[in-house]
Amino acid sequence: MKIEGSNAVITGSSRGIGRAVALHLAERGANVVICCRSRVEEAEEVKELAEKAGVRALVVQADLGTVEGAESVVDRCVEDLGGVDVLVNNAGLFELYPIHELRPEDLDRILRVNLMSYFHTSRKAVADMMRRGRGGCIVNISSIVSMIGMAGGTAYAASKGGVTGLTVCLAREVARYGIRVNAIAPGYIETEMIGFMSEEYRAKVMSRIPMRRFGTGEEVAKTVAFLVEDATYMTGQTLVLDGGIMID
Ligand code: NAP
């Protein structure tokens, strides 16, 4: 799968990791579908920056917590750009609840956005990739929290663990169509998602990272690009991108 000339849907690309992925793919020549839930202005800014790279870009505002919303981001790519070659499932919510305070509606919201939307976009994207017969690539953003745990993170970790299961099974299922499915499990990446951390907490976390720094959205973006274009014999894998936390 060549990035140049491809059509890529990146969920949650109004900011954070998704923004970096969308801009990196655009700089490498992909037409991009920028997706947001509510931050339309920020998504429009990403679109303008992407277009400066000479590619086509469009913004889709949709709540990925609904089936229709998740399906719509792929539908728009097919309708407006002619098909989808690359799907980056990235949108996510990070919410922590002690299990005895986790309400059914909190669990439901987290699973719908972080896991179920990945199914709905993938269903649509795979159908289009099979129809066009040109193969394709899906990259799912998971998290090391599903591997090492975090107090209060049961729902979040379960959603991300589900992403791993989706990744390996779908990879087996669609390999015969030339579609590869991989995941990235980031550690701490400098975005709004970890903005809740106090200076003291950040310092404590940092001391447990062998590389002694948080990652950047650009570093995740380059790994996405590697999976899309260079990792031609890799499927069903989850790449850990955590500055060494898992080996500590
Ligand atoms: P972020 O800065 O909080 O951005 C989240 C993105 O997801 C935004 O574009 C947001 O859209 C979108 N989004 C959230 N809920 C949505 C919904 N219901 N419908 C549609 N879009 C929705 O997060 P991030 O740090 O870039 O994280 C991106 C992914 O990486 C997530 O899956 C996260 O779990 C994973 N991850 C992050 C870290 C980290 O340390 N940052 C670590 C491991 C894994 P709006 O802007 O419109 O709200």
Residues whose N, C-alpha, C, O or C-beta is under 5 A from the ligand:
A	BS01	NAP	G12 S13 S14 R15 G16 I17 G18 C35 C36 R37 S38 R39 A62 D63 L64 G65 N90 A91 G92 L93 V113 I141 S142 S143 P186 G187 Y188 I189 T191 E192 M193 I194
